[in-house]
Amino acid sequence: MSESKLKRVDLIFGEYSSVKFKVLADTLKRSNEDILEDLTESGLKGRGGAGFPTAIKWKYAAETPSKEKYVICNADEGEPGTFKDREILTRVPRKVFSGMAICGKVIGAQKGFIYLRGEYQFLMPELKRELEQYNEYMSKMGFDFPIEIVLGSGAYICGEESALFESMEGYRGEPRNKPPFPTTYGYMGKPTVINNVETFVNVVMIMRLGPIQFKLLGTSDSRGSKVFSVSGDTPIPGIYELELGMPLEKFVEEFGDGDTKAVQVGGAAGFCVPRKKFTETVIGFEGVPTGGSMMLFNSSRSMYNVLHNYLEFFEEESCGQCTPCRVGCQQLRKGIVAVKKGDKQSLYLDQLMKLAESMKISAKCGLGQSVANSFSSIVYNFREEMIY
Amino acid sequence: MSKKINLTIDGIQVSVDEGTTILDAASKLNIHIPTLCYHEDLCVAGNCRVCVVEQENSRTLPAACAMPVAEGMLIHTNSGKVRVARKHIVELLLSEHNADCTKCYKNGICELQSLASQMLTGDHMFLDLVPDKRYTIDRFNSAIIKDDSRCIRCQRCVRTCEELQSVSALGVAYRGNKMKISTFFEHPLFEVVCTNCGQCVNRCPTGALIERNYVDQVWDAIYDTSKHVVVQTAPAVRIALGETLGFAPGKIVTGKMVTALKRLGFDAVLDTDFAADLTIIEEGHELLERLKSALVDKDPRVALPMATSCSPGWVKFLEHTFPELLPNLSTCKSPQQMFGALVKTYYAKKKKLDPKNVVSVSIMPCTAKKFEADRPEMRSSGYKDVDYVLTTRELAIMITQAGLEFEKLPDSHFDSIMGASTGAAVIFGTTGGVMEAAIRTVYELVTGRDVPFEDLNITPVRGTEGEVREATLLITKTKPEFRFLEGVELKCVVANGLAYAKQVMQNVKDGTASYHFIEIMACPGGCLGGGGQPIPTNKEIRAKRKEAIYKEDMGMPLRKSHDNPDVQEIYKDFLVKPLGHKSHELLHTHYTPRKRY
């Protein structure tokens, strides 16, 4: 048990290069086509959870003609059970800035923003100090790409990219209709690349090591490594950088407490994998994707309580504008309560499953669309716990 | 020519302009996709999700109202997936909604209700969420009632208030299960910047925003034999009333309306148009007096440009938004209030009635008129000058309640006195109308000649929706007493919709625009698009109403306010002269600066 079976990786948190901002300086000298080619070759997919190919996103933004463009780092880390961006920003902020500046160069943006989760305000003083160094270095380099930190106000929905833009623009954090997508119509209506904190760091590491070495890690669908936030019933909670594409069984062997009955992969918006499916489940874009959150539950946990907790969260954190999400979340939570209390027959769970399916396809944004992930996987796999 | 996009909807190929939505493309094929939050007058929200359709090779169902077409798209508007999702969505809306339909003012004309019946949502599938909601009803306002229990959060009202009116009295508060449409710090409507324009009421799909109705009170007054009940009807009512009673938009139903009012039991059916003509006389003289003070006496205290004051939504907007410009507002009361003050004085005297037994009712295309009638300053007769204000919609309710077959009613004429009108009064109902009517009279006063336009149609001031219309009129060969206006270019501006009013007044405030005379109507298109007019409303319907108004004007034997015989008589008999002592007492008013928050 104590013997380590999963390969630990040290890309993200690895030491800075010996010369300050060396990777950044080297990359800025390269052509945009070159950089994009490396990114494409690396197969890097967004680390926020949705897994959109980073190179394609940047290319779209680069190809959209506009005098004004923006790069935004999404540090509104709000997914329950995720705490890796905080760690990245604490330990290797320079890599984040560098990744953003490289993006700025590639797409032709003049300015970058870090949208920092409101609860991470305590990171501000240190981040600002680091930013000063970055700005100083950049002016020395003669490359103008200032980065500003914008503080969120605590709404989960503002992690959704278009709601994040609205929030930054001073409006209520509500997702927009898509299309248009951020790469054509983003912050202030200008072409914008918005990426997760970790994605920017990955870019820097790809620039440093080259795509070939990056590709040695992970699988064909899920290249590279990923920072995981491990929590729940585990003797060793914390942050771990592991290869993508690992079998869940191995993960549980290493991080579980010997009594793991389920793992919630990807937070409240993710999927619940029961013990019987550990062997067949792969963590990655070809299997169950995650923004980093891995929550382990042992047999002492009531999956009804777990689900109820998630639904309470969604019920409150939905922005409330679209019907499927606003009312659907309320119906799902109250529905499982009614079944548990015996006010509704257990068959009502099937109606709720259908409702969740409708939410998944008809909600306006990713929040409402992903409620069904945890709902359906928990109700399907732990139906008896919902009823008795 | 813009690029054409080819796509297939329900197996039928269609080619539409780039940028067209799926909703509009489908409607070209006569495929109706249900909608709720969508409204032609407003920006797209895409939040109710009722209009979702299936797009092949897409994981999710896009909202037809918000999704632009793309080359080669394969769309299904009525697939199994779509039907289930739509039904779920309507059921979800119903579960959060006080679906006590028979007790609702909008019973039978509610968009949610009709969608529910279309989708056969008979067996309530989901839990009733209403009992836990603690919904509130704001009944404290004299014009508009806001019932949160009927609200489906489509935000049509929010978009109306912000985009069309730039008032932003309504906004979204809280989030998730607590999300609601509310006001600044959740104050009641009468304590916030709401202008009572009622544009939100016109667009609310359910019974969440409705006018405060006075139908029962008016019936009671009619039944009370000790009361003499006088009714006045505004210019824009006669060209829209038919829409709720079986006619297509644009039908002029003046004669039928008068017959209906008589049959309902009103003791006298009079015309607000009379007071509109009177307003022109008073306001025209006021403008000339201000111009004289400014040009001849060089009085620095005189406020120019002068702005019209007929639209009570606009008046309250100015009180809130530009209180420092209140001196620019004409002191003339609106036609409704002039009429009310005269009914309980001049009319009562002529008809030998005790004014305390006279009940004055007005039929208006407007909700703000209800608030206006309740203003404390509107009691110059010694009584409440206008007791009850009914919207066009409420009159239609009364006609239906009385069992009158409106379409088959014969025509009849307004009673006298105060029943005569001119074409100048009729056009008060559309944007630019007051300006045109005023110029027809003022120009003649100053020069002794008709305005130099064919058929008196001053087309340059005939504004349209979505624009600020500026026009100038050169004044020459003046009569001796108006020599000071010789060679003056009268600069006019006409705007409708408060968003445009705000632009104009901001320019006036900043000194970037120099006008003499400003006409503002709070509602899109003017009174014809008023907050008390039949629902639904859209640009096409409003254009038809506008046509009807100009047609009615052209058909009138008298076209100029000063030719109105009843107006001439009242000056001879009672008022003596424009801006005279009696006028100031009864026909003019003052305004109240109000705070924005």
Interface residues (C-beta under 8 A of the other chain):
Chain A: A155 I157 R172 E174 N177 P179 F314 E315 E316 E317 S318 C319 G320 Q321 C322 T323 P324 R326 V327 G328 C329 Q330 Q331 K334 G335 A338 K344 Q351 K354 L355 S358 K360 I361 S362 A363 K364 Q369
Chain B: V44 A45 G46 N47 C48 R49 V50 V52 R59 T60 L61 A63 A66 M67 P68 K81 V84 A85 H88 I89 L92 L93 S95 E96 M125 F126 L127 L129 I152 R153 Q155 V172 Y174 R175 G176 N177 K178 M179
